[in-house]
Each structure stands twice: as structure tokens, then as C-alpha cells.
Amino acid sequence: MTELATTYLGLDVSSPIVASSSPLTGTMDGLRALVDAGVGAVVLPSLFEEQIVHESRDLVTMLEETASFNPEASDGYFPELDDYNTGPDRYLDHLAEAVRELDVPVIASLNGVSIGGWLRYARQLADAGASAIECNVYRLAVDVDDQPWEVEDDLVNLVGEVAETVDVPVAVKLSPYFTALANLARRLEDAGAAGLVLFNRFYQPDIDVDTRAVVPSLVLSSPHEQLLPLRWTAVLHGRVGTSLAITTGVHDAEGVAKALLAGADVAMVASAVLRHGPSLVASMLDGLQTWMDEHDYDSVDQLRGSASQAAVSDPDAFVRANYLQTLTSWSTPIPA
Ligand SMILES: Cc1cc2nc3c(=O)[nH]c(=O)nc-3n(C[C@H](O)[C@H](O)[C@H](O)COP(=O)(O)O)c2cc1C
């Protein structure tokens, strides 16, 4: 029998599929369904500092509005958003209930603004029983005076301070838009990060050409989007000692197998379970088990990293060599 149990952030997890932050992890019903289907851990929706400060419901309104004009959402699994991470007390209650009721690690997610806010709320999340804290770092360096090294230094210092403040593991959900990601990953590890979550999926605002208004756009991911975190996981595996998690584009058993082969400790799911429901996780785990049997893998730990950059016969395939080859491989006839 193949062994699906493994570890993530030093925590024991019964399977390598983790439910990432989404409206599904914002309700106890959603959480229970995900755990029943076999996720090894859950990440709650982020606690947003500015929401607490301004008691704003803007994010919820945005999510609700986008959910209603997203054609996938009407027959999908978007739960009611009334309870979606509003205010610290409700968040802390939800976290405490999840910790009490679920027999999997419950990871809280925090998106702070001020350093004081990051530290204060991180402490509250740890005190409420979170098994770990995921820092959802969402900063766009749009100021032309923002220096790249300052952006990185700020992030590294922040993670270092959060890690020093709490006695639970701290993961960092990173943006892919850093110039020297491998170096940053190592600096984050040195600062105390226990895990890197690749990657934060930014929602890009759209422009309505009739009204010329900027409109929010929330489109669920497609499997093709997994290739970006897949490459970076393969590159970072063995180069950093932190746990690695892939989030974005994991939609089926094959996506989970690829994540593990590249070197991820776990594969995270949001879009796929929002689209097809939490029970999808059970069929993903069945498919993973079958695939592992067919390829003679006894355990997730045994297969992890077998196709990382360090393990494959052509390590260059993950970097430049692949670029030219891919561009010149286009052979589809072009319509006149
Ligand atoms: C409706 C919705 C709400 C989300 N809320 C959060 C959040 O609160 N915090 C966070 O870090 N990520 C959030 N995410 C991002 C997901 O956790 C995940 O990283 C992203 O959707 C990519 O994974 P996927 O391809 O499996 O969807 C949200 C995603 C969706 C679709």
C-alpha cells in the first residue's frame, strides 16, 4: 500500500493535498467536506489587516460581485460569503473552531499592512491554536522610487520578525515577480521561514471598454498555470531547506504527481475544488495512488524531487536551453 502521509512545515499531514485559502476554507461545512475528502491540512482565508482597521467589506463585495459574473461560479461551489474573513474576532472564532473540530493541521493566513499589525495578528493567530501561519504577501512595487533591494529587504525583515514573534512555523506565499527568486528564497529561509508557497496568484484588474471603468476580475486558474510554480519548485528543491508548496493550477492527480516530482512537499488546491466541489480531492488521491503503484513508488517521500532540477539528466531543461527549443518547436500551420 502506498504511503500518502508526509510532512509539511514540520507538521504531519495525512496526504500531500492541502486546501489553500479560499471561500471553501472560510466555512466549517467547507472545511469538514475537504477533510472528509482527504486533504492533509487546510489554510484558512487570509485575515486582512486593512479590513480589520477600516472594518471594510470591500473585499467581500468584490468577491461576491466577481463570483456572480463569473460564469463558473453560478453552478460552482462558491459558498455564501457572508462569513468570509471579516474582522479579527470572527476570524479567531473560526480558527479556534476549526482547530477544535478538525483532525488535520489548520494553517492561518495573514495579510498585514503595518509591521505592528503583522506581529499583533500573527501572535493572536498562534494563540488561537493555528498550527502554522502563512504570510500572504501581496505588495506591488508601483512607486518609481521603490528600490528592488528595499522591497526584498522589507520582506525578509518582516518574515524574520513574524518568525521570531510566534512559536509556530511560518510559511511565505510569494509573488513570482522577483528578479532573483532563488536568492530571495534562501534569504527567507535564513530569516526563519519554514516554508515557501509558490506562488501568490495576483488578480489583475480589467478594463470595461464601454464604461472605461476598471473592474475586478476573478478567473479561476487553469492547469497550464501550474508550469510556473513547477519550474521554480524544481529549481529550489535541494537549494533551500524549507518546505515547498505549489499553489496555482493543481487540478487533478497528475498535477499533484508533477508537484511532488518537482520537489514540493504538498500541492495546494483552490480553483479545482471551487469548480468541482471538495469531493474532487478524494478522486485526486485515488488517482495519485494508482499512478504511484504503476510507477513503483511506495511513498510520497520516496517520489518527492525525482524530477527536480538536481535529479533530472538534463538540468538545463529547467532554464535557458528549454527557451530556444520551445520557441522553435512551433509547427502548427498559421491561418492566412
Ligand atoms: C475566491 C478565492 C479567494 C481566495 N482567497 C485567498 C485568501 O484569502 N488568501 C490567499 O492567500 N489566497 C487566496 N486565494 C488564492 C488561493 O489560495 C490560491 O493560491 C490560488 O487560487 C491559486 O491556486 P488554484 O490554482 O488552486 O486556484 C483565493 C482564491 C480564490 C479563487
The ligand as a MOL file (V3000), in Angstrom:
LIG
                    3D

  0  0  0     0  0            999 V3000
M  V30 BEGIN CTAB
M  V30 COUNTS 31 33 0 0 0
M  V30 BEGIN ATOM
M  V30 1 C -12.2570 33.1190 -4.4340 0
M  V30 2 C -10.8360 32.9960 -3.9770 0
M  V30 3 C -10.4540 33.5280 -2.7370 0
M  V30 4 C -9.1140 33.4530 -2.3190 0
M  V30 5 N -8.7600 33.9670 -1.1050 0
M  V30 6 C -7.4420 33.9230 -0.7230 0
M  V30 7 C -7.0240 34.4690 0.5260 0
M  V30 8 O -7.8200 34.9550 1.3240 0
M  V30 9 N -5.7080 34.4010 0.8140 0
M  V30 10 C -4.7770 33.8360 -0.0080 0
M  V30 11 O -3.5800 33.8010 0.3150 0
M  V30 12 N -5.1570 33.3100 -1.1940 0
M  V30 13 C -6.4430 33.3350 -1.5600 0
M  V30 14 N -6.8230 32.7890 -2.7610 0
M  V30 15 C -5.7800 32.1870 -3.6170 0
M  V30 16 C -5.7480 30.6620 -3.4740 0
M  V30 17 O -5.4420 30.2630 -2.1530 0
M  V30 18 C -4.7230 30.0380 -4.4290 0
M  V30 19 O -3.4180 30.3980 -4.0270 0
M  V30 20 C -4.9220 30.4800 -5.8690 0
M  V30 21 O -6.2890 30.4490 -6.2220 0
M  V30 22 C -4.1510 29.5740 -6.8300 0
M  V30 23 O -4.4820 28.2160 -6.6510 0
M  V30 24 P -5.5430 27.4590 -7.6090 0
M  V30 25 O -4.9760 27.4370 -8.9590 0
M  V30 26 O -5.6770 26.0910 -6.9860 0
M  V30 27 O -6.8080 28.2460 -7.5300 0
M  V30 28 C -8.1500 32.8290 -3.1640 0
M  V30 29 C -8.5640 32.2570 -4.3780 0
M  V30 30 C -9.8760 32.3420 -4.7930 0
M  V30 31 C -10.2630 31.7290 -6.1050 0
M  V30 END ATOM
M  V30 BEGIN BOND
M  V30 1 1 1 2
M  V30 2 1 2 3
M  V30 3 2 2 30
M  V30 4 2 3 4
M  V30 5 1 4 5
M  V30 6 1 4 28
M  V30 7 2 5 6
M  V30 8 1 6 7
M  V30 9 1 6 13
M  V30 10 2 7 8
M  V30 11 1 7 9
M  V30 12 1 9 10
M  V30 13 2 10 11
M  V30 14 1 10 12
M  V30 15 2 12 13
M  V30 16 1 13 14
M  V30 17 1 14 15
M  V30 18 1 14 28
M  V30 19 1 15 16
M  V30 20 1 16 17
M  V30 21 1 16 18
M  V30 22 1 18 19
M  V30 23 1 18 20
M  V30 24 1 20 21
M  V30 25 1 20 22
M  V30 26 1 22 23
M  V30 27 1 23 24
M  V30 28 2 24 25
M  V30 29 1 24 26
M  V30 30 1 24 27
M  V30 31 2 28 29
M  V30 32 1 29 30
M  V30 33 1 30 31
M  V30 END BOND
M  V30 END CTAB
M  END
